[in-house]
């Protein structure tokens, strides 16, 4: 890609770089789920730069400090959000230095004295109140176009079943069963995550039924449940990310990580509040260990923990 795209359309440049060139510390390409999360984080930082009349080619250490001061208002103590952002900023800024769009990397000096905490990081999630606000926008609007209905259904399924972005991309039309009293979605094994059938939370049933009906009427050459085009191409990670961000905006919400992972954690935490055991939560989320469920349980306030025990 032309290097100038970083100056004209930085979000598009970042997405393309993540897909085609960027690698992690082990020199391996990032997984789809990681790319979705990274794009969400980059977009959040870029929005801050735009609001403060800076670009990815001109920002300095003062902009990073200001961004973190704003971010701190939405991050619970003990999270690794700041460090994750700093590593992300350092990684793409090093790339910009390498292609000579920048002459310095202010994030590099900030990383010198930073280290990962010894304890497990606190996961990002929506509070019960914010969860309810997002659920309220996961509806089928009368007369909505197919794309609008599809986008609402994507967010509803993330929030109501805890599937990952990579899993949602691989779902087929028959995997969503909307004909019974309690619709379910079958999620096939994907990487380390086990196969499971997940009952769909009631708030998402109507929009998913409407979408399934609309999708079944499209004679696409593929059977992907969620398609990007009439030709049947599967959804791209950045498109799913935009669906989540738009829905959060409609609900008047914002978070440090506005990606499907936020909704997956919220789903798991909702199950714990409802009284599910760590084993039950792990099974519904397709996890072979209880580590994530344990971390989510630790975020419950005393009153919520009492309700969960009851």
ROSEPA-68706 format. One record per residue (C-alpha): residue number from 1; z, y, x. Coordinates in Angstrom, 1 decimal, always signed. Example, Ala and Ser with C-alpha at 12.3 -4.5 7.8 and 13.67 -1.06 7.14 Angstrom:
BEGIN
<node lumlum="1" zz="+7.8" yy="-4.5" xx="+12.3"/>
<node lumlum="2" zz="+7.1" yy="-1.1" xx="+13.7"/>
***
This chain:
BEGIN
<node lumlum="1" zz="+0.0" yy="+0.0" xx="+0.0"/>
<node lumlum="2" zz="-0.5" yy="+3.6" xx="+1.1"/>
<node lumlum="3" zz="+2.7" yy="+5.1" xx="+2.6"/>
<node lumlum="4" zz="+2.2" yy="+8.3" xx="+0.6"/>
<node lumlum="5" zz="+3.2" yy="+6.5" xx="-2.6"/>
<node lumlum="6" zz="+6.8" yy="+6.9" xx="-1.4"/>
<node lumlum="7" zz="+6.4" yy="+10.6" xx="-1.9"/>
<node lumlum="8" zz="+4.5" yy="+10.5" xx="-5.1"/>
<node lumlum="9" zz="+6.0" yy="+7.5" xx="-7.0"/>
<node lumlum="10" zz="+9.1" yy="+6.3" xx="-5.1"/>
<node lumlum="11" zz="+10.2" yy="+3.8" xx="-7.7"/>
<node lumlum="12" zz="+6.8" yy="+2.1" xx="-7.7"/>
<node lumlum="13" zz="+6.8" yy="+2.2" xx="-3.9"/>
<node lumlum="14" zz="+10.2" yy="+0.6" xx="-3.8"/>
<node lumlum="15" zz="+9.3" yy="-2.2" xx="-6.2"/>
<node lumlum="16" zz="+6.1" yy="-3.0" xx="-4.4"/>
<node lumlum="17" zz="+7.9" yy="-3.0" xx="-1.0"/>
<node lumlum="18" zz="+10.6" yy="-5.3" xx="-2.4"/>
<node lumlum="19" zz="+8.0" yy="-7.8" xx="-3.6"/>
<node lumlum="20" zz="+5.6" yy="-7.8" xx="-0.6"/>
<node lumlum="21" zz="+7.6" yy="-6.9" xx="+2.5"/>
<node lumlum="22" zz="+11.3" yy="-6.5" xx="+2.2"/>
<node lumlum="23" zz="+13.6" yy="-9.3" xx="+3.4"/>
<node lumlum="24" zz="+17.3" yy="-9.9" xx="+3.5"/>
<node lumlum="25" zz="+19.6" yy="-10.4" xx="+6.6"/>
<node lumlum="26" zz="+18.3" yy="-14.0" xx="+6.9"/>
<node lumlum="27" zz="+14.7" yy="-12.7" xx="+7.0"/>
<node lumlum="28" zz="+13.9" yy="-14.4" xx="+3.7"/>
<node lumlum="29" zz="+12.2" yy="-12.8" xx="+0.7"/>
<node lumlum="30" zz="+14.6" yy="-11.7" xx="-2.1"/>
<node lumlum="31" zz="+14.9" yy="-13.7" xx="-5.3"/>
<node lumlum="32" zz="+13.6" yy="-12.2" xx="-8.6"/>
<node lumlum="33" zz="+17.2" yy="-11.6" xx="-9.8"/>
<node lumlum="34" zz="+18.0" yy="-9.7" xx="-6.6"/>
<node lumlum="35" zz="+14.9" yy="-7.6" xx="-6.8"/>
<node lumlum="36" zz="+15.7" yy="-6.6" xx="-10.4"/>
<node lumlum="37" zz="+19.2" yy="-5.5" xx="-9.3"/>
<node lumlum="38" zz="+17.9" yy="-3.7" xx="-6.2"/>
<node lumlum="39" zz="+15.3" yy="-1.8" xx="-8.2"/>
<node lumlum="40" zz="+18.0" yy="-0.7" xx="-10.7"/>
<node lumlum="41" zz="+20.1" yy="+0.6" xx="-7.8"/>
<node lumlum="42" zz="+17.3" yy="+2.4" xx="-6.1"/>
<node lumlum="43" zz="+16.2" yy="+4.0" xx="-9.3"/>
<node lumlum="44" zz="+19.7" yy="+5.3" xx="-9.8"/>
<node lumlum="45" zz="+19.8" yy="+6.8" xx="-6.3"/>
<node lumlum="46" zz="+16.4" yy="+8.3" xx="-6.7"/>
<node lumlum="47" zz="+17.3" yy="+9.9" xx="-10.0"/>
<node lumlum="48" zz="+20.2" yy="+11.6" xx="-8.2"/>
<node lumlum="49" zz="+17.9" yy="+12.9" xx="-5.4"/>
<node lumlum="50" zz="+15.5" yy="+14.3" xx="-8.0"/>
<node lumlum="51" zz="+18.3" yy="+16.0" xx="-9.8"/>
<node lumlum="52" zz="+19.4" yy="+17.6" xx="-6.5"/>
<node lumlum="53" zz="+15.9" yy="+18.7" xx="-5.4"/>
<node lumlum="54" zz="+15.6" yy="+16.1" xx="-2.7"/>
<node lumlum="55" zz="+13.3" yy="+13.1" xx="-2.0"/>
<node lumlum="56" zz="+13.5" yy="+9.8" xx="-0.2"/>
<node lumlum="57" zz="+11.9" yy="+11.6" xx="+2.8"/>
<node lumlum="58" zz="+14.3" yy="+14.6" xx="+2.9"/>
<node lumlum="59" zz="+17.8" yy="+13.5" xx="+1.8"/>
<node lumlum="60" zz="+20.7" yy="+13.7" xx="+4.2"/>
<node lumlum="61" zz="+24.2" yy="+12.4" xx="+4.6"/>
<node lumlum="62" zz="+25.5" yy="+15.1" xx="+2.2"/>
<node lumlum="63" zz="+23.3" yy="+13.7" xx="-0.6"/>
<node lumlum="64" zz="+24.7" yy="+10.2" xx="+0.0"/>
<node lumlum="65" zz="+28.2" yy="+11.5" xx="-0.1"/>
<node lumlum="66" zz="+27.5" yy="+13.4" xx="-3.3"/>
<node lumlum="67" zz="+25.9" yy="+10.3" xx="-4.9"/>
<node lumlum="68" zz="+29.0" yy="+8.2" xx="-4.1"/>
<node lumlum="69" zz="+31.3" yy="+10.9" xx="-5.5"/>
<node lumlum="70" zz="+29.4" yy="+10.6" xx="-8.8"/>
<node lumlum="71" zz="+29.2" yy="+6.9" xx="-8.6"/>
<node lumlum="72" zz="+33.0" yy="+6.6" xx="-8.1"/>
<node lumlum="73" zz="+33.6" yy="+7.8" xx="-11.7"/>
<node lumlum="74" zz="+32.0" yy="+4.6" xx="-13.0"/>
<node lumlum="75" zz="+33.3" yy="+2.0" xx="-10.5"/>
<node lumlum="76" zz="+36.6" yy="+0.2" xx="-10.8"/>
<node lumlum="77" zz="+38.7" yy="+0.1" xx="-7.7"/>
<node lumlum="78" zz="+38.1" yy="-2.9" xx="-5.5"/>
<node lumlum="79" zz="+34.4" yy="-3.3" xx="-6.2"/>
<node lumlum="80" zz="+31.8" yy="-3.5" xx="-3.4"/>
<node lumlum="81" zz="+29.4" yy="-1.2" xx="-5.3"/>
<node lumlum="82" zz="+29.6" yy="+1.6" xx="-2.7"/>
<node lumlum="83" zz="+28.9" yy="-0.8" xx="+0.2"/>
<node lumlum="84" zz="+26.0" yy="-2.5" xx="-1.7"/>
<node lumlum="85" zz="+24.4" yy="+0.9" xx="-2.3"/>
<node lumlum="86" zz="+24.9" yy="+2.0" xx="+1.3"/>
<node lumlum="87" zz="+23.3" yy="-1.2" xx="+2.6"/>
<node lumlum="88" zz="+20.4" yy="-0.7" xx="+0.2"/>
<node lumlum="89" zz="+19.9" yy="+2.9" xx="+1.2"/>
<node lumlum="90" zz="+20.1" yy="+1.9" xx="+4.9"/>
<node lumlum="91" zz="+17.5" yy="-0.8" xx="+4.4"/>
<node lumlum="92" zz="+14.8" yy="+1.3" xx="+2.7"/>
<node lumlum="93" zz="+15.5" yy="+4.3" xx="+4.9"/>
<node lumlum="94" zz="+14.9" yy="+2.2" xx="+8.1"/>
<node lumlum="95" zz="+11.6" yy="+1.2" xx="+6.5"/>
<node lumlum="96" zz="+10.7" yy="+4.9" xx="+6.0"/>
<node lumlum="97" zz="+11.6" yy="+5.6" xx="+9.6"/>
<node lumlum="98" zz="+9.4" yy="+2.7" xx="+10.8"/>
<node lumlum="99" zz="+6.4" yy="+4.1" xx="+8.8"/>
<node lumlum="100" zz="+7.2" yy="+7.6" xx="+10.1"/>
<node lumlum="101" zz="+8.0" yy="+9.2" xx="+6.7"/>
<node lumlum="102" zz="+11.4" yy="+10.0" xx="+8.0"/>
<node lumlum="103" zz="+12.8" yy="+10.9" xx="+11.4"/>
<node lumlum="104" zz="+16.4" yy="+9.7" xx="+10.9"/>
<node lumlum="105" zz="+18.6" yy="+7.3" xx="+8.9"/>
<node lumlum="106" zz="+21.9" yy="+9.0" xx="+7.8"/>
<node lumlum="107" zz="+23.1" yy="+5.8" xx="+6.2"/>
<node lumlum="108" zz="+23.1" yy="+3.9" xx="+9.5"/>
<node lumlum="109" zz="+26.1" yy="+5.9" xx="+10.9"/>
<node lumlum="110" zz="+28.0" yy="+5.5" xx="+7.6"/>
<node lumlum="111" zz="+27.7" yy="+1.7" xx="+7.9"/>
<node lumlum="112" zz="+29.3" yy="+1.5" xx="+11.3"/>
<node lumlum="113" zz="+32.9" yy="+1.3" xx="+10.1"/>
<node lumlum="114" zz="+32.1" yy="-0.5" xx="+6.8"/>
<node lumlum="115" zz="+32.9" yy="-4.2" xx="+6.1"/>
<node lumlum="116" zz="+33.0" yy="-6.5" xx="+3.2"/>
<node lumlum="117" zz="+36.4" yy="-6.9" xx="+1.6"/>
<node lumlum="118" zz="+38.2" yy="-10.3" xx="+2.2"/>
<node lumlum="119" zz="+38.8" yy="-10.8" xx="-1.5"/>
<node lumlum="120" zz="+36.1" yy="-11.5" xx="-4.1"/>
<node lumlum="121" zz="+34.4" yy="-8.3" xx="-5.3"/>
<node lumlum="122" zz="+35.1" yy="-7.2" xx="-8.9"/>
<node lumlum="123" zz="+32.0" yy="-7.8" xx="-11.0"/>
<node lumlum="124" zz="+30.3" yy="-5.0" xx="-12.9"/>
<node lumlum="125" zz="+30.5" yy="-5.3" xx="-16.7"/>
<node lumlum="126" zz="+30.6" yy="-3.3" xx="-19.9"/>
<node lumlum="127" zz="+33.9" yy="-2.8" xx="-21.6"/>
<node lumlum="128" zz="+34.4" yy="-4.3" xx="-25.1"/>
<node lumlum="129" zz="+33.7" yy="-0.9" xx="-26.7"/>
<node lumlum="130" zz="+30.5" yy="-0.3" xx="-24.7"/>
<node lumlum="131" zz="+29.5" yy="-3.9" xx="-25.3"/>
<node lumlum="132" zz="+29.7" yy="-3.2" xx="-29.1"/>
<node lumlum="133" zz="+27.7" yy="+0.0" xx="-28.7"/>
<node lumlum="134" zz="+24.9" yy="-1.9" xx="-26.9"/>
<node lumlum="135" zz="+24.9" yy="-4.6" xx="-29.4"/>
<node lumlum="136" zz="+24.3" yy="-2.0" xx="-32.1"/>
<node lumlum="137" zz="+20.9" yy="-1.0" xx="-30.6"/>
<node lumlum="138" zz="+19.7" yy="-4.7" xx="-30.3"/>
<node lumlum="139" zz="+18.0" yy="-4.6" xx="-33.7"/>
<node lumlum="140" zz="+14.5" yy="-5.0" xx="-35.1"/>
<node lumlum="141" zz="+13.3" yy="-1.7" xx="-36.3"/>
<node lumlum="142" zz="+11.1" yy="-1.8" xx="-39.4"/>
<node lumlum="143" zz="+7.4" yy="-1.4" xx="-38.6"/>
<node lumlum="144" zz="+8.1" yy="-1.7" xx="-34.8"/>
<node lumlum="145" zz="+5.1" yy="-2.5" xx="-32.6"/>
<node lumlum="146" zz="+5.1" yy="-5.9" xx="-30.8"/>
<node lumlum="147" zz="+6.1" yy="-4.4" xx="-27.4"/>
<node lumlum="148" zz="+9.0" yy="-2.5" xx="-28.9"/>
<node lumlum="149" zz="+10.3" yy="-5.6" xx="-30.7"/>
<node lumlum="150" zz="+9.8" yy="-7.6" xx="-27.5"/>
<node lumlum="151" zz="+11.8" yy="-5.2" xx="-25.4"/>
<node lumlum="152" zz="+14.7" yy="-5.2" xx="-27.9"/>
<node lumlum="153" zz="+14.7" yy="-9.0" xx="-28.0"/>
<node lumlum="154" zz="+14.8" yy="-9.2" xx="-24.2"/>
<node lumlum="155" zz="+18.0" yy="-7.1" xx="-24.1"/>
<node lumlum="156" zz="+19.5" yy="-8.9" xx="-27.0"/>
<node lumlum="157" zz="+18.9" yy="-12.3" xx="-25.4"/>
<node lumlum="158" zz="+20.4" yy="-11.1" xx="-22.0"/>
<node lumlum="159" zz="+23.5" yy="-9.8" xx="-23.8"/>
<node lumlum="160" zz="+23.8" yy="-12.7" xx="-26.3"/>
<node lumlum="161" zz="+23.2" yy="-15.7" xx="-24.1"/>
<node lumlum="162" zz="+23.9" yy="-14.7" xx="-20.5"/>
<node lumlum="163" zz="+20.6" yy="-15.9" xx="-19.1"/>
<node lumlum="164" zz="+19.4" yy="-14.4" xx="-15.8"/>
<node lumlum="165" zz="+16.2" yy="-12.5" xx="-15.4"/>
<node lumlum="166" zz="+14.6" yy="-15.4" xx="-13.6"/>
<node lumlum="167" zz="+15.6" yy="-17.8" xx="-16.4"/>
<node lumlum="168" zz="+14.3" yy="-15.5" xx="-19.1"/>
<node lumlum="169" zz="+11.0" yy="-15.2" xx="-17.4"/>
<node lumlum="170" zz="+10.6" yy="-19.0" xx="-17.5"/>
<node lumlum="171" zz="+11.5" yy="-19.5" xx="-21.2"/>
<node lumlum="172" zz="+8.9" yy="-21.0" xx="-23.5"/>
<node lumlum="173" zz="+8.4" yy="-20.4" xx="-27.2"/>
<node lumlum="174" zz="+9.9" yy="-23.7" xx="-28.2"/>
<node lumlum="175" zz="+13.0" yy="-23.1" xx="-26.0"/>
<node lumlum="176" zz="+14.3" yy="-20.5" xx="-28.6"/>
<node lumlum="177" zz="+15.4" yy="-22.3" xx="-31.8"/>
<node lumlum="178" zz="+15.8" yy="-19.8" xx="-34.5"/>
<node lumlum="179" zz="+15.5" yy="-22.1" xx="-37.5"/>
<node lumlum="180" zz="+19.1" yy="-23.3" xx="-37.9"/>
<node lumlum="181" zz="+22.2" yy="-21.5" xx="-39.1"/>
<node lumlum="182" zz="+23.2" yy="-20.8" xx="-35.5"/>
<node lumlum="183" zz="+20.1" yy="-20.2" xx="-33.3"/>
<node lumlum="184" zz="+20.2" yy="-21.5" xx="-29.7"/>
<node lumlum="185" zz="+18.2" yy="-21.1" xx="-26.5"/>
<node lumlum="186" zz="+17.5" yy="-23.9" xx="-24.1"/>
<node lumlum="187" zz="+17.6" yy="-22.8" xx="-20.5"/>
<node lumlum="188" zz="+16.1" yy="-25.3" xx="-18.1"/>
<node lumlum="189" zz="+17.5" yy="-25.9" xx="-14.6"/>
<node lumlum="190" zz="+16.6" yy="-23.0" xx="-12.3"/>
<node lumlum="191" zz="+17.6" yy="-23.2" xx="-8.6"/>
<node lumlum="192" zz="+21.4" yy="-23.9" xx="-8.4"/>
<node lumlum="193" zz="+21.9" yy="-23.2" xx="-12.1"/>
<node lumlum="194" zz="+22.3" yy="-26.2" xx="-14.4"/>
<node lumlum="195" zz="+20.3" yy="-26.7" xx="-17.6"/>
<node lumlum="196" zz="+22.1" yy="-25.9" xx="-20.8"/>
<node lumlum="197" zz="+21.7" yy="-25.0" xx="-24.5"/>
<node lumlum="198" zz="+23.4" yy="-21.8" xx="-25.4"/>
<node lumlum="199" zz="+24.4" yy="-20.7" xx="-28.9"/>
<node lumlum="200" zz="+23.1" yy="-17.2" xx="-29.5"/>
<node lumlum="201" zz="+25.7" yy="-14.5" xx="-30.5"/>
<node lumlum="202" zz="+25.3" yy="-13.4" xx="-34.1"/>
<node lumlum="203" zz="+24.4" yy="-9.8" xx="-33.4"/>
<node lumlum="204" zz="+21.2" yy="-10.9" xx="-31.7"/>
<node lumlum="205" zz="+20.0" yy="-13.4" xx="-34.3"/>
<node lumlum="206" zz="+17.9" yy="-11.1" xx="-36.5"/>
<node lumlum="207" zz="+16.0" yy="-9.4" xx="-33.8"/>
<node lumlum="208" zz="+15.3" yy="-12.7" xx="-32.0"/>
<node lumlum="209" zz="+14.1" yy="-14.3" xx="-35.3"/>
<node lumlum="210" zz="+11.7" yy="-11.4" xx="-35.9"/>
<node lumlum="211" zz="+10.4" yy="-11.5" xx="-32.3"/>
<node lumlum="212" zz="+10.0" yy="-15.3" xx="-32.4"/>
<node lumlum="213" zz="+8.0" yy="-14.9" xx="-35.6"/>
<node lumlum="214" zz="+5.8" yy="-12.2" xx="-34.0"/>
<node lumlum="215" zz="+5.3" yy="-14.1" xx="-30.8"/>
<node lumlum="216" zz="+4.3" yy="-17.3" xx="-32.7"/>
<node lumlum="217" zz="+1.5" yy="-15.4" xx="-34.3"/>
<node lumlum="218" zz="+0.0" yy="-14.5" xx="-30.9"/>
<node lumlum="219" zz="-2.5" yy="-17.1" xx="-29.7"/>
<node lumlum="220" zz="-1.9" yy="-16.6" xx="-26.0"/>
<node lumlum="221" zz="-3.2" yy="-19.1" xx="-23.4"/>
<node lumlum="222" zz="+0.4" yy="-19.7" xx="-22.2"/>
<node lumlum="223" zz="+3.6" yy="-20.6" xx="-23.9"/>
<node lumlum="224" zz="+5.9" yy="-18.1" xx="-22.3"/>
<node lumlum="225" zz="+8.4" yy="-16.8" xx="-24.8"/>
<node lumlum="226" zz="+8.2" yy="-13.2" xx="-23.4"/>
<node lumlum="227" zz="+4.7" yy="-12.1" xx="-22.4"/>
<node lumlum="228" zz="+3.7" yy="-8.9" xx="-20.6"/>
<node lumlum="229" zz="+0.1" yy="-8.9" xx="-22.0"/>
<node lumlum="230" zz="-1.9" yy="-10.5" xx="-24.7"/>
<node lumlum="231" zz="-3.4" yy="-12.7" xx="-22.0"/>
<node lumlum="232" zz="+0.0" yy="-14.5" xx="-21.8"/>
<node lumlum="233" zz="+1.2" yy="-13.2" xx="-18.4"/>
<node lumlum="234" zz="+5.0" yy="-13.6" xx="-17.9"/>
<node lumlum="235" zz="+7.3" yy="-10.6" xx="-17.7"/>
<node lumlum="236" zz="+7.8" yy="-8.9" xx="-14.4"/>
<node lumlum="237" zz="+11.3" yy="-8.2" xx="-13.1"/>
<node lumlum="238" zz="+10.9" yy="-4.4" xx="-13.1"/>
<node lumlum="239" zz="+9.7" yy="-4.5" xx="-16.7"/>
<node lumlum="240" zz="+12.8" yy="-6.4" xx="-17.8"/>
<node lumlum="241" zz="+14.9" yy="-3.9" xx="-15.8"/>
<node lumlum="242" zz="+13.3" yy="-1.0" xx="-17.7"/>
<node lumlum="243" zz="+14.1" yy="-2.7" xx="-21.0"/>
<node lumlum="244" zz="+17.8" yy="-2.8" xx="-20.0"/>
<node lumlum="245" zz="+17.9" yy="+0.8" xx="-18.8"/>
<node lumlum="246" zz="+16.2" yy="+2.1" xx="-22.0"/>
<node lumlum="247" zz="+18.6" yy="+0.2" xx="-24.2"/>
<node lumlum="248" zz="+21.6" yy="+1.5" xx="-22.3"/>
<node lumlum="249" zz="+20.3" yy="+5.0" xx="-22.6"/>
<node lumlum="250" zz="+19.8" yy="+4.5" xx="-26.4"/>
<node lumlum="251" zz="+23.4" yy="+3.4" xx="-26.6"/>
<node lumlum="252" zz="+24.5" yy="+6.4" xx="-24.6"/>
<node lumlum="253" zz="+25.8" yy="+4.3" xx="-21.8"/>
<node lumlum="254" zz="+25.4" yy="+4.2" xx="-18.0"/>
<node lumlum="255" zz="+26.6" yy="+1.9" xx="-15.3"/>
<node lumlum="256" zz="+26.5" yy="+1.6" xx="-11.5"/>
<node lumlum="257" zz="+24.2" yy="-1.5" xx="-11.9"/>
<node lumlum="258" zz="+21.9" yy="-1.1" xx="-14.9"/>
<node lumlum="259" zz="+20.3" yy="-4.6" xx="-14.5"/>
<node lumlum="260" zz="+20.4" yy="-7.9" xx="-16.5"/>
<node lumlum="261" zz="+23.3" yy="-8.9" xx="-14.3"/>
<node lumlum="262" zz="+25.4" yy="-6.3" xx="-16.0"/>
<node lumlum="263" zz="+24.7" yy="-7.9" xx="-19.4"/>
<node lumlum="264" zz="+25.2" yy="-11.4" xx="-18.1"/>
<node lumlum="265" zz="+28.7" yy="-10.5" xx="-16.8"/>
<node lumlum="266" zz="+29.5" yy="-8.8" xx="-20.1"/>
<node lumlum="267" zz="+28.5" yy="-12.0" xx="-21.9"/>
<node lumlum="268" zz="+30.7" yy="-14.1" xx="-19.7"/>
<node lumlum="269" zz="+33.7" yy="-11.7" xx="-20.1"/>
<node lumlum="270" zz="+33.2" yy="-11.6" xx="-23.9"/>
<node lumlum="271" zz="+33.5" yy="-15.4" xx="-24.0"/>
<node lumlum="272" zz="+36.8" yy="-15.2" xx="-22.0"/>
<node lumlum="273" zz="+38.2" yy="-12.6" xx="-24.4"/>
<node lumlum="274" zz="+37.2" yy="-14.9" xx="-27.2"/>
<node lumlum="275" zz="+39.4" yy="-17.7" xx="-25.7"/>
<node lumlum="276" zz="+36.9" yy="-19.8" xx="-23.8"/>
<node lumlum="277" zz="+38.2" yy="-21.7" xx="-20.8"/>
<node lumlum="278" zz="+36.7" yy="-21.1" xx="-17.3"/>
<node lumlum="279" zz="+34.9" yy="-24.5" xx="-17.6"/>
<node lumlum="280" zz="+33.4" yy="-23.5" xx="-20.9"/>
<node lumlum="281" zz="+32.2" yy="-20.1" xx="-19.6"/>
<node lumlum="282" zz="+30.8" yy="-21.7" xx="-16.5"/>
<node lumlum="283" zz="+28.8" yy="-24.3" xx="-18.5"/>
<node lumlum="284" zz="+27.4" yy="-21.7" xx="-20.9"/>
<node lumlum="285" zz="+26.3" yy="-19.5" xx="-17.9"/>
<node lumlum="286" zz="+24.8" yy="-22.5" xx="-16.1"/>
<node lumlum="287" zz="+27.3" yy="-22.3" xx="-13.2"/>
<node lumlum="288" zz="+28.4" yy="-25.4" xx="-11.2"/>
<node lumlum="289" zz="+31.6" yy="-23.7" xx="-10.1"/>
<node lumlum="290" zz="+34.3" yy="-21.6" xx="-11.9"/>
<node lumlum="291" zz="+34.3" yy="-18.8" xx="-9.3"/>
<node lumlum="292" zz="+32.4" yy="-16.3" xx="-11.5"/>
<node lumlum="293" zz="+34.5" yy="-17.1" xx="-14.6"/>
<node lumlum="294" zz="+37.7" yy="-16.6" xx="-12.5"/>
<node lumlum="295" zz="+36.5" yy="-13.2" xx="-11.2"/>
<node lumlum="296" zz="+35.6" yy="-12.1" xx="-14.8"/>
<node lumlum="297" zz="+39.0" yy="-13.3" xx="-16.1"/>
<node lumlum="298" zz="+40.8" yy="-11.2" xx="-13.5"/>
<node lumlum="299" zz="+39.2" yy="-8.0" xx="-15.0"/>
<node lumlum="300" zz="+40.9" yy="-8.4" xx="-18.3"/>
<node lumlum="301" zz="+43.7" yy="-5.9" xx="-19.1"/>
<node lumlum="302" zz="+47.0" yy="-7.3" xx="-20.2"/>
<node lumlum="303" zz="+46.3" yy="-6.9" xx="-23.9"/>
<node lumlum="304" zz="+42.9" yy="-8.6" xx="-23.6"/>
<node lumlum="305" zz="+44.4" yy="-11.4" xx="-21.5"/>
<node lumlum="306" zz="+47.0" yy="-12.0" xx="-24.2"/>
<node lumlum="307" zz="+44.3" yy="-12.1" xx="-26.9"/>
<node lumlum="308" zz="+42.3" yy="-14.6" xx="-24.8"/>
<node lumlum="309" zz="+45.4" yy="-16.8" xx="-24.4"/>
<node lumlum="310" zz="+46.1" yy="-16.7" xx="-28.1"/>
***
